[in-house]
């Protein structure tokens, strides 16, 4: 009876995805590139202050899903604000800049935060962003992929600037959603409902 009183469509599943990583690695740009179908790209995206979240509807294997993508500011002074945002997340997209070794090394701390604050079953996707910067690249694809394996994460290379791989990031998110849905369906079955 309580479920019927809810205003939202009960067949729509809500899923929470976090976008984390150091400031200036291109999290907001990746998200904007995904959300905006137009091909324009603003190379001067403002630094995200605090938190921002976007709702995006998608269909996963015939099921309607409402994605809330939380873009958490990567600056250290905002880190404490992000603690509550880990709660209830089904997926975490960790982003680093392939031309910034410091952003790659900071992943150790970001993963530690995920381990201590996110649900244990959260799915992690590591995104090597700004792969269009071939000249200044400091982290190779092999090194990034090896780290992703070590951290039990899916791995995607992307460029918010050229749109390369951006679809792949969110295809991985779609896979996360399907996995999450299957897990919950299995849990419900095993609970005898």
Secondary structure, DSSP 4 states (H G I P E B T S, - for coil): -TGGG-SS-TTSEEEEEEEESSTTSSHHHHHHHHH--S----TTPPPP-SEEEEEEEEEETTEEEEEEEEEE--SGGGGGGGGGGGTT-SEEEEEEETT-HHHHHTHHHHHHHHHHHS-TT-EEEEEEE-TT--TT--S-HHHHHHHHHHTT-EEEE--TTT-TTHHHHHHHHHHHHHHHHHHHHHHHHHTT-
